[in-house]
Amino acid sequence: MPRNIYDDDHEALRASAREFIDRVMRPRAEEMIRDKVIPRDIWQEAGKQGFFGFDIPEEYGGAGVDDYRFNAVVAEEWAHFNMATSSCFGIHADVCPPYIVDLGTEEQKQRWLPGIASGDLIIGIGMTEPSGGSDLAALKTTAVREGDHWILNGSKTFITNGYQADLVIVAARTDLSKGAKGITLFMVERGMDGFVNGRKLDKVGMDESDTAELFFDNVRVPDENRLGAEGMGFIAMMQRLPQERIGSGIANVAHAKAILEETIQYAKDRKAFGQSIGAFQHNKFLLAELVTQIEVAEAYIDDCVIAHSKGELTAIDAAKAKWWSSQVQNDVLDSCVQLHGGYGFMNEYRVARAWRDARVTKIWAGSNEIMKELIGRDLGF
């Protein structure tokens, strides 16, 4: 089925992203796997090319594009390359900037947005804690007011970009008596006394992704680094999670689609019993099923992207997109591994790494079980 979501301007941007990946990132793919990080010079080069500034107004160094399809087309290309790039760049350029653009003061916007757009300031967001994952209302990190500062204590874990982060949006409890209404957001900067970017976590997949723990030991955060109104942090996160979840859906489908295309070619080239393995009826039917699954999922994601571009994407539809796309991705990639046989279990084959990388997508950005809970509640249960 032809896709009608993108026009010539979007496709020109896609071509630019592909050229950047082929020229800058692909030659250093093994380096990034080995070092478990995307080097800073790559971040800066991506910034120079304008890939980080779609949601940032022009006066702060961005493109100020009011069309989410530009975010989406680049997200597809990052995911075609690998899920780790999609994750790291997505958090930096797609998830975090709207918080500052929408909630920040003029001084905060001038202070941080240009560096984010240029790739000179790497940003992450600190929601998840060791004691709880998707239950954001129960977070334990605290911030206590002391004059013109807040004293921040606690920890975060599984933070994408956490090891390199120069800037982290941190959710902390500022009023223990108010539950979700007692949560406030703060901008914590590298170098603040008591703030430690912890070790790179040893993950099952996404080797290239810089994922770390963060620790806050009596960190004195000036009130000027408070992001948004006191007590409005939980609402701010809930309002912006749909963009994170549709971004996840875009990457899930694009990633699986790229690996499936490679698997189809492998099934044509690989011979067994005198014919291509794809010619066997079971494999032929399986590939037909996988292609259909991807195209159907892609059509739903495309509709969600259009809705989000118009400001009409609901949190429930974003939840549907997130859980369904991650499930389809994992099912498709599991079959791709099977079609590769023993080679599919070798890390030197991209299909094996993609299969490992995909597993976390059913967990992060709200586990699939939480997504179904949200959808179920919307049904009146």
Buried (B, 14 or more C-beta within 10 A) or exposed (E): EEEEBBEEEBEEBBEBBBEBBEEBBEEBBEEBBEBBBBBEEBBBBBBEBBBBBBBBBEEBBBBBBEBBBBBBBBBBBBBBBBBBBBBBBBBBBBBBBBBBBEBBEEEBBEBBBBBBBBBBBBBBBBBBBEEEBBEBBEBBBBBBBEEEBBBBBBBBBBBBBBBBBBBBBBBBBBBEEEEBBBBBBBBBBBEBEBBBBBEBBEBEBBBBBBBBBBBBEEBBBBEEBBBBEBBBBBBBBEBBBBBBBBBBBBBBBBBBBBBBBBBBEBBEEBEEEEEBBBBBEEBBEBBEEBBEBBEBBBBBBBBBBBBBBEEEBEBBBBBBBBBBBBBBBBBBBBBBBBBBEEBBEEEEBBBBBBBBBBBBBBBBBBBBEBBEBBBEEBEEE
